[in-house]
Amino acid sequence: MGRPKRNLFAAAEETSTPPSALTATQSIARVIKAEGNSLYSCSLPEKNTVLVELLPRFRNTIWIKRGGYV
């Protein structure tokens, strides 16, 4: 029998909406391109491009579209 997914779904629900305030180390980025293997090129508000990775526990639960925000 597999592990219960309620913890995974709770974490996904918690992270699906942006927080009301961001810390100094957080920012909201726009997805430019899916690079493959859960890697995404994202554009920061300062127009810098970064490569981000989706956590393994979210790979089969959350799908990210080009043009979306993370």
Contacts in CASP RR format, 6 or more apart in sequence:
PFRMAT RR
TARGET T0000
AUTHOR 0000-0000-0000
METHOD contacts of the structure
MODEL  1
MGRPKRNLFAAAEETSTPPSALTATQSIARVIKAEGNSLYSCSLPEKNTV
LVELLPRFRNTIWIKRGGYV
5 61 0 8 1.000
8 57 0 8 1.000
8 58 0 8 1.000
8 61 0 8 1.000
9 61 0 8 1.000
11 57 0 8 1.000
11 58 0 8 1.000
12 58 0 8 1.000
12 61 0 8 1.000
12 62 0 8 1.000
16 62 0 8 1.000
18 28 0 8 1.000
18 69 0 8 1.000
19 26 0 8 1.000
22 28 0 8 1.000
27 44 0 8 1.000
27 45 0 8 1.000
28 45 0 8 1.000
28 69 0 8 1.000
28 70 0 8 1.000
29 42 0 8 1.000
29 43 0 8 1.000
29 44 0 8 1.000
29 45 0 8 1.000
29 50 0 8 1.000
29 52 0 8 1.000
29 69 0 8 1.000
29 70 0 8 1.000
30 42 0 8 1.000
30 43 0 8 1.000
30 67 0 8 1.000
30 68 0 8 1.000
30 69 0 8 1.000
30 70 0 8 1.000
31 40 0 8 1.000
31 41 0 8 1.000
31 42 0 8 1.000
31 64 0 8 1.000
31 65 0 8 1.000
31 66 0 8 1.000
31 67 0 8 1.000
31 68 0 8 1.000
31 69 0 8 1.000
31 70 0 8 1.000
32 40 0 8 1.000
32 41 0 8 1.000
32 42 0 8 1.000
32 43 0 8 1.000
32 49 0 8 1.000
32 66 0 8 1.000
32 67 0 8 1.000
33 40 0 8 1.000
33 41 0 8 1.000
33 66 0 8 1.000
34 40 0 8 1.000
34 64 0 8 1.000
34 66 0 8 1.000
35 41 0 8 1.000
35 51 0 8 1.000
38 53 0 8 1.000
38 54 0 8 1.000
38 56 0 8 1.000
38 59 0 8 1.000
39 51 0 8 1.000
39 52 0 8 1.000
39 53 0 8 1.000
39 54 0 8 1.000
40 51 0 8 1.000
40 52 0 8 1.000
40 53 0 8 1.000
40 54 0 8 1.000
40 64 0 8 1.000
40 70 0 8 1.000
41 49 0 8 1.000
41 50 0 8 1.000
41 51 0 8 1.000
42 49 0 8 1.000
42 50 0 8 1.000
42 51 0 8 1.000
42 52 0 8 1.000
42 70 0 8 1.000
43 49 0 8 1.000
44 50 0 8 1.000
52 70 0 8 1.000
54 62 0 8 1.000
54 64 0 8 1.000
64 70 0 8 1.000
END
